[in-house]
Amino acid sequence: MSPIDGIDPDKLHIAELVKRVDDDKVTEIILATNASVEGESTALYIQQQMGDRKVKITRLARGLPIGVDLEYADQITLGRALEGRTVV
């Protein structure tokens, strides 16, 4: 969602998503939004619209791409990479 660009929930068809979750007995929604303020707010809005539905909401992992030097990573990217870390 990006109100400044005129992109509101109606343009993203979130009401249709909610209906499909109900009609098709969806068990999981995998969110793939940009790592931006707009992407974060869209993901949060979708979570809120799901309310008490028994649907698992997950997000694609985000972090550092292979081949990137750590010195060029920003704080948000490093934070996401730490949140998504796995045991080796």
JOURWO-V75485 format. One record per residue. N is the residue number from 0. RES is the residue in three letters. SS is DSSP state (2 for helix, 1 for strand, 0 for the rest). OMEGA is omega as a letter, one per 30 degrees, with the letter a starting at -180 (999 if undefined). D_LAST is the distance of its C-alpha to the last C-alpha in Angstrom with 2 decimals. Layout:
N RES SS OMEGA D_LAST
N RES SS OMEGA D_LAST
//
This chain:
0 MET 0 l 36.40
1 SER 1 a 38.35
2 PRO 2 a 41.78
3 ILE 2 l 42.79
4 ASP 2 l 42.36
5 GLY 0 l 44.07
6 ILE 1 a 41.01
7 ASP 0 a 41.32
8 PRO 2 l 39.87
9 ASP 2 a 42.72
10 LYS 2 l 41.76
11 LEU 2 l 38.20
12 HIS 0 a 39.58
13 ILE 2 l 37.64
14 ALA 2 l 40.56
15 GLU 2 l 40.22
16 LEU 2 l 36.50
17 VAL 2 l 37.42
18 LYS 2 l 40.15
19 ARG 2 l 37.91
20 VAL 2 l 35.41
21 ASP 2 a 38.43
22 ASP 2 a 40.16
23 ASP 0 a 37.32
24 LYS 0 l 35.48
25 VAL 0 a 32.27
26 THR 0 l 29.28
27 GLU 1 l 26.76
28 ILE 1 l 27.26
29 ILE 1 a 24.54
30 LEU 1 l 25.59
31 ALA 0 a 25.13
32 THR 0 l 27.02
33 ASN 0 l 27.10
34 ALA 0 a 25.40
35 SER 0 l 28.92
36 VAL 2 l 31.33
37 GLU 2 l 32.89
38 GLY 2 l 29.67
39 GLU 2 a 28.65
40 SER 2 l 32.18
41 THR 2 l 32.32
42 ALA 2 l 29.18
43 LEU 2 l 30.65
44 TYR 2 l 34.00
45 ILE 2 l 32.65
46 GLN 2 a 30.92
47 GLN 2 a 34.26
48 GLN 2 l 36.23
49 MET 2 l 34.29
50 GLY 0 a 35.66
51 ASP 0 l 35.37
52 ARG 0 a 34.52
53 LYS 0 l 31.99
54 VAL 0 l 29.73
55 LYS 1 l 26.02
56 ILE 1 a 25.47
57 THR 1 l 22.14
58 ARG 1 l 21.42
59 LEU 0 l 19.56
60 ALA 0 l 16.48
61 ARG 0 l 17.62
62 GLY 0 a 16.41
63 LEU 0 l 16.38
64 PRO 0 l 17.30
65 ILE 0 l 16.16
66 GLY 0 a 18.68
67 VAL 0 l 19.77
68 ASP 0 a 20.39
69 LEU 2 a 19.34
70 GLU 2 a 22.98
71 TYR 2 a 24.13
72 ALA 0 l 21.96
73 ASP 0 a 23.99
74 GLN 2 a 23.33
75 ILE 2 l 22.96
76 THR 2 l 20.37
77 LEU 2 l 18.28
78 GLY 2 l 18.81
79 ARG 2 l 17.74
80 ALA 2 l 14.55
81 LEU 2 l 13.79
82 GLU 2 a 14.93
83 GLY 0 a 12.71
84 ARG 0 l 9.35
85 THR 0 l 6.39
86 VAL 0 l 3.81
87 VAL 0 999 0.00
//
